[in-house]
Amino acid sequence: ISFFRLGRRTTFILSLVLAIMLGVGVAVSLNFLMFIILQVFSGAALAGLLLSVYIARLEMCDPPHRLMITMIAGFFTVAGKLLLPGVTELCKDWRILQGVVTAPFLLLLIYWCVPAVFPESPRWLLATKQMEKCKQIIRRIAVGNGVDLEDELYASCNVLNGMFIAGGIQHCFVQNLVGYDLSFYFSYFIIVGTEGVACLFLYFTVNKCGRRGILLLTTIITGLSSLLLLALMQYLHHSLVLALSILGLCSSYAVAILSVFFASEVIPTVVRGAGLGLILAIGCIGKATTPITDLHNKHGFFLHHVIFASFAVLSVLCVMLLPESKRKPLPESIKDGENQRRPPLFLPRKKDGVPLLPSKHSNPALNLFLL
């Protein structure tokens, strides 16, 4: 709700301030109950912070660079996770660690003090009919990039399944790594490394093969890896089990990352924040099912594995129903979202030169073109 009513920038600033205050509160918690309550609200604030940055970044990019910028941000996330064990080892005490993790957020306050560094999304301003503010921001961006503009502005849910499955099935593959007497840090670096490999794979394939094709491929790999481990794990060599677990984990990360990115491109601007928030919440529900694996001396692991392996297979059919967002501008209104169509799965290669905002020549029904 806040994404539509307050905008991307205001939501970011509000979430940032709350994250700093709650992060400090967690570090000085007096008891376990206080720690749990503050940690829950701190996680909610961080979710709003990350989601607002994700949406604003996507809406400021033109179609040819959306994927590249998103994957670069993913590499920074992986780098942060790789540094975390070292920071933890240096801090020793959890209170110090919490303070060290919270401190960098203070640097982000520059976005509050200097609006030009993080402007409001022009797409959100257009969707909420704030034309004058939109013109000012786009002019400022254009001048900064050496582009001259004239003075007039003309104006005339299947991905949930992928995120839910990816969030839940990852734990099935992680559990298979635990039984190999690997050290905690080695297992951790394998898990984080697979996320980095998934980002790299998506970076080189999604723009060439399309969003839908790669999502279908990674979903199939996830389902097959899970089914093979489920049916044949006791008969397979331990090295093959380890390889299938890593492959399934990597493909499940790819499904999760691409599901969010794909959804952000097909959900209209007017409901993009709410839609992505719902998708991430569904992914968290999938992860929250992992305690089932501890039921009855780990017998719940089999049930958990069967359910999510079945979902992964069934979701292949859902992927076929999705539209393709490659080489297309972001939909602005609900009507634009409804007009999306499903092209053939394997698209011919064309130059990806769609403008950031649809022109009056390409979409007469929605003339959002700067002259």
C-alpha positions as CSV (number, residue, x, y, z in Angstrom):
1,I,0.0,0.0,0.0
2,S,2.8,2.4,0.9
3,F,4.4,2.0,-2.5
4,F,1.4,3.3,-4.3
5,R,0.3,6.0,-1.8
6,L,3.7,7.3,-0.8
7,G,5.9,6.5,-3.7
8,R,9.2,4.7,-4.1
9,R,11.4,7.4,-2.6
10,T,9.2,8.1,0.4
11,T,8.9,4.4,1.2
12,F,12.6,4.0,0.9
13,I,13.4,6.9,3.3
14,L,10.7,5.7,5.8
15,S,12.0,2.1,5.7
16,L,15.6,3.3,6.0
17,V,14.9,5.4,9.1
18,L,13.0,2.5,10.7
19,A,15.7,0.0,9.8
20,I,18.4,2.2,11.5
21,M,16.3,2.8,14.7
22,L,15.2,-0.9,15.0
23,G,18.7,-2.1,14.2
24,V,20.1,-0.1,17.1
25,G,17.2,-1.3,19.3
26,V,18.1,-5.0,18.5
27,A,21.8,-4.3,19.5
28,V,20.7,-3.0,22.9
29,S,18.0,-5.5,23.6
30,L,17.5,-6.1,27.3
31,N,15.9,-9.6,27.0
32,F,15.0,-12.3,24.5
33,L,11.4,-11.1,24.0
34,M,12.5,-7.6,23.2
35,F,15.1,-9.0,20.8
36,I,12.5,-11.1,19.0
37,I,10.0,-8.3,18.6
38,L,12.5,-5.8,17.4
39,Q,14.0,-8.3,15.0
40,V,10.7,-9.0,13.4
41,F,10.0,-5.3,12.8
42,S,13.6,-4.8,11.7
43,G,13.1,-7.5,9.1
44,A,9.9,-5.9,7.8
45,A,11.7,-2.5,7.5
46,L,14.6,-4.1,5.6
47,A,12.1,-5.8,3.3
48,G,10.5,-2.4,2.5
49,L,14.0,-0.9,2.0
50,L,15.2,-3.5,-0.4
51,L,11.9,-3.7,-2.4
52,S,11.7,0.1,-2.9
53,V,15.3,0.1,-4.2
54,Y,14.5,-2.8,-6.5
55,I,11.4,-1.2,-8.0
56,A,12.9,2.2,-8.4
57,R,16.0,0.8,-10.1
58,L,13.9,-1.2,-12.5
59,E,11.6,1.7,-13.4
60,M,14.6,4.0,-14.1
61,C,16.2,1.5,-16.5
62,D,15.4,1.2,-20.2
63,P,14.6,-2.4,-21.5
64,P,18.0,-3.3,-22.8
65,H,19.7,-2.6,-19.4
66,R,17.1,-3.9,-16.9
67,L,18.5,-7.3,-16.6
68,M,22.1,-6.2,-16.5
69,I,21.5,-3.7,-13.7
70,T,19.4,-6.2,-11.7
71,M,22.1,-8.9,-12.0
72,I,24.9,-6.5,-11.0
73,A,22.9,-5.7,-7.9
74,G,22.6,-9.4,-7.3
75,F,26.3,-9.8,-7.5
76,F,26.7,-7.1,-4.8
77,T,24.2,-9.1,-2.6
78,V,26.3,-12.2,-3.1
79,A,29.5,-10.3,-2.2
80,G,27.9,-9.1,1.0
81,K,27.0,-12.6,2.0
82,L,30.5,-13.8,1.3
83,L,31.9,-11.1,3.5
84,L,29.5,-11.8,6.3
85,P,31.4,-14.8,7.9
86,G,34.6,-12.8,8.0
87,V,32.8,-9.8,9.7
88,T,31.2,-12.2,12.1
89,E,34.6,-13.8,13.0
90,L,36.0,-10.3,13.7
91,C,33.2,-9.0,15.8
92,K,32.8,-12.1,18.1
93,D,29.9,-10.6,20.1
94,W,26.5,-10.5,18.4
95,R,25.7,-7.0,19.7
96,I,28.8,-5.7,18.0
97,L,27.9,-7.5,14.9
98,Q,24.5,-6.0,14.9
99,G,25.9,-2.5,15.2
100,V,28.4,-3.1,12.4
101,V,25.7,-4.4,10.1
102,T,23.4,-1.4,10.9
103,A,26.1,1.3,10.7
104,P,26.4,1.3,6.8
105,F,22.7,2.3,6.6
106,L,23.7,5.7,8.0
107,L,25.6,6.4,4.8
108,L,22.3,5.9,2.9
109,L,20.8,8.9,4.6
110,I,22.5,11.0,1.9
111,Y,19.6,9.9,-0.3
112,W,17.3,11.8,2.1
113,C,19.5,14.9,2.3
114,V,20.2,15.0,-1.5
115,P,16.9,14.2,-3.4
116,A,18.8,14.4,-6.8
117,V,20.8,11.2,-5.8
118,F,17.6,9.1,-5.4
119,P,14.7,10.9,-7.2
120,E,11.1,9.7,-7.2
121,S,10.2,7.2,-9.9
122,P,8.8,9.1,-13.0
123,R,6.6,6.1,-13.7
124,W,4.9,6.3,-10.3
125,L,4.4,10.0,-10.8
126,L,2.8,9.4,-14.2
127,A,0.6,6.6,-12.7
128,T,-0.6,9.0,-10.0
129,K,-1.1,11.9,-12.4
130,Q,1.6,14.1,-10.9
131,M,2.7,15.5,-14.3
132,E,4.6,18.6,-13.2
133,K,6.8,16.7,-10.7
134,C,7.4,14.1,-13.4
135,K,8.5,16.7,-15.9
136,Q,10.9,18.2,-13.5
137,I,12.6,14.9,-12.6
138,I,12.8,13.8,-16.2
139,R,14.2,17.2,-17.3
140,R,16.8,16.9,-14.5
141,I,17.8,13.4,-15.5
142,A,17.9,14.4,-19.2
143,V,20.1,17.5,-18.5
144,G,22.5,15.3,-16.5
145,N,22.8,13.0,-19.4
146,G,23.2,15.8,-22.0
147,V,19.8,15.3,-23.6
148,D,17.7,18.2,-24.8
149,L,13.9,18.0,-24.3
150,E,11.1,20.3,-25.4
151,D,8.6,21.7,-23.0
152,E,5.5,19.5,-23.4
153,L,4.6,16.2,-21.9
154,Y,1.9,14.3,-23.7
155,A,-0.3,11.9,-21.8
156,S,-3.1,10.3,-23.5
157,C,-0.3,-14.1,-11.4
158,N,1.5,-17.5,-12.0
159,V,4.8,-16.1,-10.9
160,L,3.6,-16.6,-7.3
161,N,4.0,-20.3,-7.8
162,G,7.6,-20.1,-8.9
163,M,8.6,-17.9,-5.9
164,F,6.8,-20.2,-3.4
165,I,8.4,-23.3,-4.8
166,A,11.9,-21.8,-5.0
167,G,11.6,-20.6,-1.4
168,G,10.6,-24.0,-0.1
169,I,12.6,-26.4,-2.2
170,Q,15.9,-24.8,-1.6
171,H,16.0,-26.3,1.9
172,C,15.6,-29.8,0.5
173,F,18.9,-29.3,-1.5
174,V,20.6,-27.7,1.5
175,Q,19.7,-30.6,3.7
176,N,21.6,-33.0,1.4
177,L,24.8,-31.0,1.9
178,V,24.6,-31.4,5.7
179,G,25.3,-35.1,5.6
180,Y,28.7,-34.9,4.1
181,D,30.7,-33.7,7.1
182,L,31.4,-30.4,5.5
183,S,32.4,-27.5,7.7
184,F,29.8,-24.8,8.4
185,Y,31.8,-22.2,6.4
186,F,32.4,-24.5,3.5
187,S,28.7,-25.4,3.2
188,Y,27.8,-21.7,3.6
189,F,30.2,-20.6,0.8
190,I,28.8,-23.4,-1.5
191,I,25.2,-22.1,-0.9
192,V,26.2,-18.5,-1.5
193,G,28.4,-19.4,-4.5
194,T,25.4,-21.2,-6.2
195,E,23.5,-17.9,-5.9
196,G,26.3,-16.1,-7.6
197,V,26.4,-18.7,-10.4
198,A,22.7,-18.4,-10.8
199,C,23.0,-14.6,-11.3
200,L,25.8,-15.2,-13.8
201,F,23.8,-17.8,-15.7
202,L,20.8,-15.4,-15.9
203,Y,22.9,-12.5,-17.0
204,F,24.2,-14.4,-20.1
205,T,21.0,-16.2,-21.1
206,V,17.8,-14.3,-20.3
207,N,18.3,-11.5,-22.8
208,K,19.1,-14.1,-25.6
209,C,16.5,-16.8,-24.9
210,G,13.8,-14.7,-23.2
211,R,12.4,-14.6,-19.7
212,R,9.8,-17.3,-20.2
213,G,12.2,-19.9,-21.8
214,I,14.8,-19.6,-19.1
215,L,12.2,-19.7,-16.3
216,L,10.8,-22.8,-17.9
217,L,14.3,-24.4,-18.2
218,T,15.4,-23.7,-14.6
219,T,12.0,-24.8,-13.2
220,I,12.4,-28.1,-15.1
221,I,16.0,-28.6,-13.8
222,T,14.8,-27.9,-10.3
223,G,12.0,-30.4,-10.5
224,L,14.1,-33.1,-12.1
225,S,16.9,-32.7,-9.6
226,S,14.5,-32.9,-6.7
227,L,12.7,-36.0,-8.2
228,L,16.0,-37.8,-8.8
229,L,17.2,-37.1,-5.3
230,L,13.8,-38.1,-3.9
231,A,13.6,-41.5,-5.7
232,L,17.2,-42.5,-6.1
233,M,19.3,-40.9,-3.4
234,Q,19.9,-44.1,-1.5
235,Y,21.2,-45.8,-4.7
236,L,23.4,-43.0,-6.0
237,H,27.0,-42.4,-5.2
238,H,27.5,-39.6,-2.7
239,S,29.4,-37.4,-5.2
240,L,26.5,-37.6,-7.6
241,V,24.0,-36.7,-4.8
242,L,26.2,-33.7,-3.9
243,A,26.3,-32.6,-7.6
244,L,22.5,-33.0,-8.0
245,S,22.0,-31.0,-4.8
246,I,24.2,-28.2,-5.9
247,L,22.6,-28.2,-9.4
248,G,19.1,-28.1,-7.9
249,L,20.1,-25.4,-5.4
250,C,21.6,-23.3,-8.2
251,S,18.5,-23.7,-10.4
252,S,16.1,-22.9,-7.5
253,Y,18.0,-19.7,-6.9
254,A,17.7,-18.9,-10.6
255,V,13.9,-19.6,-10.4
256,A,13.6,-17.3,-7.4
257,I,15.6,-14.4,-8.9
258,L,14.0,-14.6,-12.3
259,S,10.5,-14.9,-10.8
260,V,10.9,-11.6,-9.0
261,F,12.5,-9.9,-12.1
262,F,9.9,-11.4,-14.5
263,A,7.0,-10.3,-12.2
264,S,8.3,-6.8,-11.9
265,E,8.2,-6.5,-15.7
266,V,4.7,-7.8,-16.3
267,I,2.9,-6.3,-13.2
268,P,1.6,-2.7,-14.1
269,T,3.2,0.3,-12.4
270,V,0.0,1.1,-10.4
271,V,0.2,-2.2,-8.5
272,R,3.9,-3.2,-9.0
273,G,4.8,-2.5,-5.4
274,A,1.9,-4.4,-3.9
275,G,2.4,-7.3,-6.4
276,L,6.1,-7.7,-5.7
277,G,5.5,-7.5,-2.0
278,L,3.0,-10.3,-2.2
279,I,5.4,-12.4,-4.3
280,L,8.2,-12.0,-1.8
281,A,5.8,-12.8,1.1
282,I,4.8,-16.0,-0.7
283,G,8.5,-16.9,-1.0
284,C,8.9,-16.4,2.7
285,I,6.0,-18.7,3.3
286,G,7.8,-21.3,1.3
287,K,10.9,-20.9,3.4
288,A,8.8,-21.0,6.6
289,T,7.7,-24.5,5.8
290,T,11.2,-25.9,6.4
291,P,10.5,-26.8,10.1
292,I,8.3,-29.6,8.7
293,T,11.5,-31.4,7.9
294,D,12.2,-31.9,11.7
295,L,8.9,-33.6,12.3
296,H,9.1,-37.2,13.7
297,N,12.9,-37.6,13.6
298,K,13.3,-36.0,10.1
299,H,10.5,-38.1,8.5
300,G,8.9,-34.8,7.7
301,F,11.7,-34.1,5.2
302,F,10.3,-36.7,2.9
303,L,6.8,-35.1,3.0
304,H,8.3,-31.7,2.4
305,H,10.4,-32.9,-0.5
306,V,7.5,-34.7,-2.2
307,I,5.2,-31.7,-1.9
308,F,7.6,-29.2,-3.4
309,A,8.9,-31.5,-6.0
310,S,5.3,-32.0,-7.2
311,F,4.7,-28.3,-7.2
312,A,7.9,-27.7,-9.3
313,V,6.6,-30.2,-11.9
314,L,3.1,-28.7,-12.0
315,S,4.5,-25.1,-12.2
316,V,6.0,-25.9,-15.6
317,L,2.5,-25.7,-17.0
318,C,2.0,-22.3,-15.3
319,V,5.1,-20.9,-16.9
320,M,3.7,-21.6,-20.3
321,L,0.8,-19.3,-19.6
322,L,3.0,-16.3,-18.8
323,P,3.5,-13.4,-21.3
324,E,7.0,-12.6,-22.6
325,S,8.4,-9.3,-21.3
326,K,11.6,-9.2,-23.4
327,R,12.0,-6.1,-25.6
328,K,8.8,-4.6,-24.2
329,P,8.2,-1.5,-22.1
330,L,6.9,-1.8,-18.6
331,P,3.1,-1.8,-18.4
332,E,1.7,1.3,-16.8
333,S,-2.0,0.6,-16.2
334,I,-4.1,-2.4,-15.5
335,K,-5.3,-2.3,-19.1
336,D,-1.7,-2.4,-20.3
337,G,-1.2,-5.5,-18.2
338,E,-4.3,-7.2,-19.6
339,N,-3.2,-6.5,-23.1
340,Q,0.0,-8.6,-22.8
341,R,0.1,-11.6,-25.0
342,R,2.0,-14.9,-25.0
343,P,4.3,-15.1,-28.1
344,P,6.0,-18.3,-29.3
345,L,8.4,-19.6,-26.7
346,F,11.5,-19.3,-28.8
347,L,11.6,-15.7,-30.1
348,P,13.8,-14.6,-33.0
349,R,16.7,-12.4,-32.0
350,K,15.9,-8.7,-32.5
351,K,17.6,-5.6,-31.4
352,D,16.4,-4.6,-27.9
353,G,15.8,-1.0,-28.5
354,V,12.5,-0.2,-26.8
355,P,12.4,3.3,-25.2
356,L,12.1,3.7,-21.4
357,L,8.6,5.2,-21.8
358,P,6.3,4.1,-24.7
359,S,6.1,6.7,-27.4
360,K,2.9,8.1,-28.9
361,H,3.7,6.3,-32.1
362,S,4.1,2.9,-30.6
363,N,1.1,3.1,-28.2
364,P,-1.6,5.6,-29.2
365,A,-3.7,4.6,-26.2
366,L,-1.0,5.7,-23.7
367,N,1.0,8.7,-25.0
368,L,3.7,9.2,-22.5
369,F,6.4,10.7,-24.7
370,L,8.6,13.7,-23.9
371,L,9.0,16.2,-26.7
